[in-house]
Amino acid sequence: MTKKMHNQKGIALLLILSVISIFMLLMTEIVTLTRIHSISSRARANDIQAYYSALSGYKMATLFIIAHGKLANNETVKQFVGKQTTLLDLIWTLGFTYPLPIQAEEIETHEPSKLKGNIQVTNELLSSKINLNLLGSEKQEERDVIKHLLFNLFQFEQKNNPEFYNKYKNNIQNIIENIEDWVDVDSRTLQGGPEEKLYEKLPYTAKNDFFDTVEELHLIPSMNDEIFNFYKPTITVYGSSAINVNYAPHKIMKAISTQFDDEDVEKIIAARPFLDEKAFDEFVINTLLKIPSYNSNPKVPLSTGGNIFKVESKAQVGGAHKTMTIVMDREVLSTDHKPYIYYFEIN
């Protein structure tokens, strides 16, 4: 009887230990799942906050861009600032940053900001770049200008990057013509053959319509990453037909005229901003001592303005990151009287 009771006690002890073990495993599992859900919820909350922070940065940039346009075109403001109108560009060029990159110990607040993370917004005026879609223009002179600029950009590499230049010098003209064949409306190549022949080894043919994105260049025959990355910083598929001389980068400014060398462009950049195209012409002719026909054959349209902007708003909250990229036209209003959006992407 005593032996039987000992056996029963042993079995009971084993059962209790088993129950305790199972209970501990369950508790461990619950704690782990709770931790995972907590981390997941926090990550989700950070992701949502990052989204709305990026959105607020984009909205703030839109406000700056619209305000600049209204002030720059206001006759009273023009009379007040006179020839310093271009200084108003500071409204959109400064972008938007949070937290502000300044020391503000002397600023007292009773209620600190509840906004978490960081926001960085940059604005870019796209008239400072080369608009590839003009290769599909009905005007031959507009197509010639774009090809002229693209070819000149490549020619500079003979000095800057001779290895790259020598690698593609025999093919660059064909590549530029292939880009035009992609957007023009006919079915013939510029070299005289049918476009189908050019694309016979590819699972598609020429689009015969405007580019939707710069990345679409990868579809062009003979285009590779090296050539794409070379042109990417200087091109757009939006913007206008005129190059903004106040914001165009060094390479594009030099490509405008074969009479410009690096020293000329440095002097132009140092003298910016110019009030208008006439002021730019006077500087080139009177200060740089270039002949009046410095910009001809073809004549590159120049400007000091523009209405199409690219806004990039980046937000970071905890480990969550959101980037919004928007291309907007502040002159063309949508049905709700807001700037027309050509492109909107969230990553």
C-alpha positions as CSV (number, residue, x, y, z in Angstrom):
1,M,0.0,0.0,0.0
2,T,2.8,2.3,0.9
3,K,4.6,1.5,-2.3
4,K,1.4,2.3,-4.3
5,M,1.0,5.6,-2.5
6,H,4.7,6.5,-3.3
7,N,4.0,5.7,-7.0
8,Q,0.9,7.9,-7.0
9,K,2.8,10.7,-5.4
10,G,5.6,10.4,-8.0
11,I,3.0,10.4,-10.8
12,A,1.3,13.5,-9.2
13,L,4.7,15.2,-8.9
14,L,5.5,14.5,-12.5
15,L,2.1,15.8,-13.6
16,I,2.6,19.0,-11.5
17,L,6.0,19.5,-13.0
18,S,4.7,18.9,-16.5
19,V,1.8,21.4,-16.0
20,I,4.3,23.9,-14.6
21,S,6.6,23.3,-17.6
22,I,3.8,23.7,-20.0
23,F,2.6,26.8,-18.2
24,M,6.1,28.3,-18.3
25,L,6.3,27.5,-22.0
26,L,3.0,29.2,-22.6
27,M,4.0,32.2,-20.6
28,T,7.2,32.5,-22.5
29,E,5.3,32.2,-25.8
30,I,2.8,34.9,-24.6
31,V,5.6,37.2,-23.6
32,T,7.4,36.7,-26.9
33,L,4.2,37.2,-28.9
34,T,3.4,40.3,-26.8
35,R,6.9,41.7,-27.4
36,I,6.6,41.0,-31.1
37,H,3.2,42.6,-31.3
38,S,4.5,45.6,-29.4
39,I,7.5,46.0,-31.7
40,S,5.2,45.5,-34.7
41,S,2.7,48.1,-33.4
42,R,5.4,50.5,-32.7
43,A,6.9,50.0,-36.1
44,R,3.5,50.5,-37.7
45,A,2.9,53.6,-35.7
46,N,6.4,55.0,-36.7
47,D,5.6,54.1,-40.3
48,I,2.3,56.0,-40.2
49,Q,3.9,59.0,-38.5
50,A,6.7,58.9,-41.1
51,Y,4.1,59.0,-43.9
52,Y,2.3,62.0,-42.5
53,S,5.6,63.8,-41.7
54,A,6.7,63.3,-45.3
55,L,3.2,64.5,-46.4
56,S,3.5,67.6,-44.2
57,G,6.9,68.4,-45.7
58,Y,5.5,68.1,-49.2
59,K,2.5,70.4,-48.3
60,M,4.9,72.9,-46.8
61,A,7.0,72.9,-50.0
62,T,3.9,73.4,-52.0
63,L,3.0,76.4,-49.9
64,F,6.5,77.9,-50.5
65,I,6.4,77.3,-54.2
66,I,2.9,78.9,-54.6
67,A,3.7,81.8,-52.4
68,H,6.9,82.5,-54.4
69,G,4.9,82.5,-57.7
70,K,2.3,84.9,-56.4
71,L,4.9,87.3,-55.0
72,A,7.2,87.1,-58.0
73,N,4.3,88.0,-60.3
74,N,2.8,90.7,-58.1
75,E,3.3,94.2,-59.7
76,T,3.5,95.9,-56.3
77,V,6.2,93.5,-55.1
78,K,8.1,94.0,-58.4
79,Q,8.1,97.8,-57.9
80,F,9.2,97.4,-54.3
81,V,12.2,95.0,-54.9
82,G,13.1,96.4,-58.3
83,K,16.0,94.4,-59.9
84,Q,16.3,92.2,-56.8
85,T,13.2,90.2,-57.8
86,T,15.3,87.0,-58.2
87,L,16.0,87.2,-54.5
88,L,12.5,86.0,-53.9
89,D,13.7,82.6,-55.2
90,L,15.0,82.1,-51.7
91,I,11.4,81.3,-50.7
92,W,11.5,77.9,-52.5
93,T,15.3,77.2,-52.8
94,L,15.8,76.9,-49.0
95,G,13.5,73.9,-48.9
96,F,12.3,72.7,-45.4
97,T,14.0,71.0,-42.6
98,Y,12.8,69.7,-39.2
99,P,14.2,69.9,-36.6
100,L,15.6,73.3,-37.7
101,P,19.4,73.1,-38.1
102,I,20.0,76.0,-35.7
103,Q,20.6,76.5,-32.0
104,A,17.5,77.9,-30.3
105,E,18.3,77.8,-26.6
106,E,16.9,81.2,-26.1
107,I,13.5,80.3,-27.5
108,E,11.2,79.3,-24.6
109,T,8.1,77.2,-25.1
110,H,5.6,76.0,-22.6
111,E,4.6,73.0,-24.8
112,P,7.4,71.3,-26.8
113,S,6.7,69.9,-30.2
114,K,5.0,66.5,-30.3
115,L,6.3,65.8,-33.8
116,K,8.8,62.9,-33.8
117,G,11.6,62.2,-36.1
118,N,13.2,64.3,-38.9
119,I,12.0,65.8,-42.1
120,Q,14.1,66.9,-45.1
121,V,12.5,68.6,-48.1
122,T,14.3,69.7,-51.2
123,N,12.8,71.6,-54.2
124,E,14.1,71.7,-57.7
125,L,13.1,73.9,-60.6
126,L,13.0,71.5,-63.6
127,S,13.6,74.3,-66.2
128,S,17.3,74.0,-65.1
129,K,17.5,70.6,-66.9
130,I,17.2,69.3,-70.4
131,N,13.7,68.2,-71.3
132,L,13.9,64.9,-73.3
133,N,10.3,65.0,-74.4
134,L,11.1,68.0,-76.7
135,L,12.7,65.4,-78.9
136,G,9.1,64.5,-79.8
137,S,8.2,68.2,-80.7
138,E,6.7,69.0,-84.0
139,K,9.2,71.8,-84.3
140,Q,12.5,70.8,-85.8
141,E,14.4,73.6,-84.0
142,E,13.3,72.3,-80.6
143,R,14.5,68.8,-81.5
144,D,17.8,70.1,-82.7
145,V,18.4,72.0,-79.5
146,I,18.0,68.9,-77.3
147,K,20.3,66.8,-79.5
148,H,22.8,69.7,-79.6
149,L,22.9,69.8,-75.7
150,L,23.1,66.0,-75.3
151,F,25.9,65.8,-77.8
152,N,27.9,68.7,-76.3
153,L,27.6,67.1,-72.8
154,F,29.2,64.0,-74.1
155,Q,31.9,65.9,-76.0
156,F,33.1,67.4,-72.8
157,E,34.1,64.0,-71.6
158,Q,36.9,63.9,-74.1
159,K,38.8,66.0,-71.6
160,N,37.0,65.1,-68.4
161,N,36.8,61.3,-68.8
162,P,38.7,60.2,-71.9
163,E,38.1,56.5,-71.1
164,F,34.4,57.0,-71.1
165,Y,34.6,59.2,-74.2
166,N,36.7,56.8,-76.3
167,K,34.4,53.9,-75.3
168,Y,31.2,55.5,-76.7
169,K,32.4,58.1,-79.2
170,N,31.5,56.0,-82.2
171,N,28.0,55.2,-80.9
172,I,26.8,58.2,-79.0
173,Q,25.2,59.9,-82.1
174,N,23.2,56.7,-82.8
175,I,22.0,56.5,-79.1
176,I,20.8,60.1,-79.2
177,E,19.0,59.4,-82.4
178,N,17.5,56.3,-80.9
179,I,16.1,58.4,-78.0
180,E,14.4,60.7,-80.6
181,D,13.0,57.7,-82.4
182,W,11.5,56.5,-79.1
183,V,9.4,59.7,-78.8
184,D,8.7,60.8,-82.3
185,V,5.4,59.8,-83.9
186,D,6.6,58.1,-87.1
187,S,7.7,54.5,-87.6
188,R,11.0,55.3,-89.4
189,T,14.4,55.7,-87.7
190,L,16.4,58.8,-88.3
191,Q,18.9,56.6,-90.1
192,G,16.3,55.7,-92.7
193,G,15.1,52.2,-91.8
194,P,11.9,50.9,-90.1
195,E,11.8,51.2,-86.3
196,E,10.8,47.5,-86.1
197,K,14.3,46.6,-87.4
198,L,15.9,48.5,-84.6
199,Y,13.8,46.6,-82.0
200,E,13.8,43.2,-83.6
201,K,15.8,41.6,-80.8
202,L,13.7,43.2,-78.1
203,P,10.2,42.2,-76.9
204,Y,8.8,45.7,-77.6
205,T,9.0,48.4,-80.2
206,A,9.4,52.2,-80.1
207,K,6.8,54.0,-77.9
208,N,6.3,56.9,-80.3
209,D,5.1,59.0,-77.4
210,F,6.5,61.1,-74.6
211,F,8.6,59.7,-71.8
212,D,6.8,59.1,-68.5
213,T,9.9,58.8,-66.5
214,V,13.6,59.3,-67.0
215,E,14.2,55.6,-66.1
216,E,12.4,54.8,-69.4
217,L,15.6,55.6,-71.1
218,H,16.7,52.0,-70.2
219,L,14.4,50.8,-73.0
220,I,16.4,52.6,-75.7
221,P,18.5,50.3,-77.9
222,S,22.2,50.5,-77.1
223,M,21.5,52.4,-73.8
224,N,23.3,50.9,-70.7
225,D,23.7,51.9,-67.1
226,E,26.9,53.8,-67.7
227,I,25.4,56.1,-70.3
228,F,22.2,56.5,-68.4
229,N,24.0,57.5,-65.2
230,F,26.0,60.0,-67.2
231,Y,23.0,61.8,-68.5
232,K,20.6,61.3,-65.5
233,P,21.7,64.4,-63.4
234,T,21.1,66.7,-66.4
235,I,17.8,65.6,-67.9
236,T,14.1,65.6,-67.1
237,V,10.9,64.6,-68.9
238,Y,9.1,67.6,-67.6
239,G,9.9,71.3,-67.6
240,S,9.9,73.8,-70.4
241,S,11.7,74.4,-73.7
242,A,14.0,77.1,-72.2
243,I,17.0,76.5,-70.0
244,N,17.0,78.5,-66.8
245,V,20.4,80.3,-66.7
246,N,20.0,81.1,-63.0
247,Y,19.9,77.4,-61.9
248,A,21.3,75.2,-64.7
249,P,24.3,73.3,-63.5
250,H,27.8,73.9,-64.9
251,K,27.7,71.2,-67.5
252,I,24.4,72.4,-69.1
253,M,25.5,76.0,-69.1
254,K,28.7,75.1,-70.9
255,A,26.7,73.0,-73.4
256,I,24.6,76.0,-74.5
257,S,27.4,77.5,-76.6
258,T,30.6,76.1,-78.1
259,Q,32.2,79.5,-77.2
260,F,31.9,78.8,-73.5
261,D,34.8,77.2,-71.6
262,D,35.0,76.3,-68.0
263,E,36.3,79.7,-66.9
264,D,33.4,81.4,-68.7
265,V,30.8,79.2,-67.0
266,E,32.4,79.9,-63.6
267,K,32.1,83.6,-64.2
268,I,28.5,83.2,-65.2
269,I,27.7,81.2,-62.1
270,A,29.4,83.8,-59.9
271,A,27.3,86.6,-61.5
272,R,24.0,84.8,-61.0
273,P,21.1,85.5,-60.6
274,F,20.3,87.4,-63.8
275,L,17.1,89.5,-63.9
276,D,16.1,88.2,-67.4
277,E,17.5,86.7,-70.6
278,K,18.5,90.2,-71.8
279,A,20.7,90.7,-68.7
280,F,22.3,87.4,-69.4
281,D,23.0,88.2,-73.0
282,E,24.5,91.5,-72.0
283,F,26.8,89.8,-69.5
284,V,28.0,87.3,-72.0
285,I,28.6,89.9,-74.7
286,N,29.9,92.8,-72.6
287,T,31.7,91.0,-69.8
288,L,32.8,87.7,-71.3
289,L,33.4,89.4,-74.7
290,K,31.6,86.8,-76.8
291,I,30.2,87.6,-80.2
292,P,26.4,88.4,-80.3
293,S,25.8,85.1,-82.1
294,Y,27.3,83.0,-79.3
295,N,24.0,81.2,-79.0
296,S,23.0,80.1,-82.5
297,N,22.9,77.1,-84.8
298,P,20.9,76.0,-83.0
299,K,19.7,78.8,-80.7
300,V,19.0,77.4,-77.2
301,P,16.0,79.1,-75.6
302,L,17.0,80.7,-72.3
303,S,14.9,81.9,-69.3
304,T,15.2,83.0,-65.7
305,G,11.9,81.4,-64.6
306,G,9.8,78.3,-64.6
307,N,6.7,76.8,-63.1
308,I,7.4,73.0,-62.9
309,F,9.0,71.8,-59.7
310,K,10.2,68.5,-58.3
311,V,9.7,68.1,-54.6
312,E,11.4,65.4,-52.6
313,S,10.2,65.0,-49.0
314,K,12.0,62.5,-46.8
315,A,10.8,61.7,-43.2
316,Q,12.3,59.4,-40.6
317,V,10.6,58.3,-37.4
318,G,12.4,55.6,-35.4
319,G,13.4,53.0,-37.9
320,A,10.7,53.9,-40.4
321,H,11.5,55.9,-43.5
322,K,9.2,57.5,-46.1
323,T,10.1,59.4,-49.3
324,M,7.6,61.3,-51.4
325,T,8.6,62.5,-54.8
326,I,6.3,64.9,-56.6
327,V,6.4,66.8,-59.8
328,M,4.0,69.8,-59.8
329,D,3.1,72.7,-62.1
330,R,2.0,75.7,-60.1
331,E,0.8,77.5,-63.2
332,V,-1.6,74.8,-64.4
333,L,-4.2,74.3,-61.7
334,S,-6.3,71.1,-61.1
335,T,-10.0,71.1,-60.6
336,D,-9.6,71.8,-56.9
337,H,-7.4,74.9,-57.7
338,K,-4.2,73.2,-56.5
339,P,-1.0,72.8,-58.5
340,Y,-1.4,70.1,-61.2
341,I,0.5,66.9,-60.2
342,Y,2.4,65.2,-63.1
343,Y,4.1,62.6,-60.9
344,F,3.6,61.3,-57.4
345,E,5.6,58.4,-55.8
346,I,5.9,57.1,-52.3
347,N,8.7,54.8,-51.1
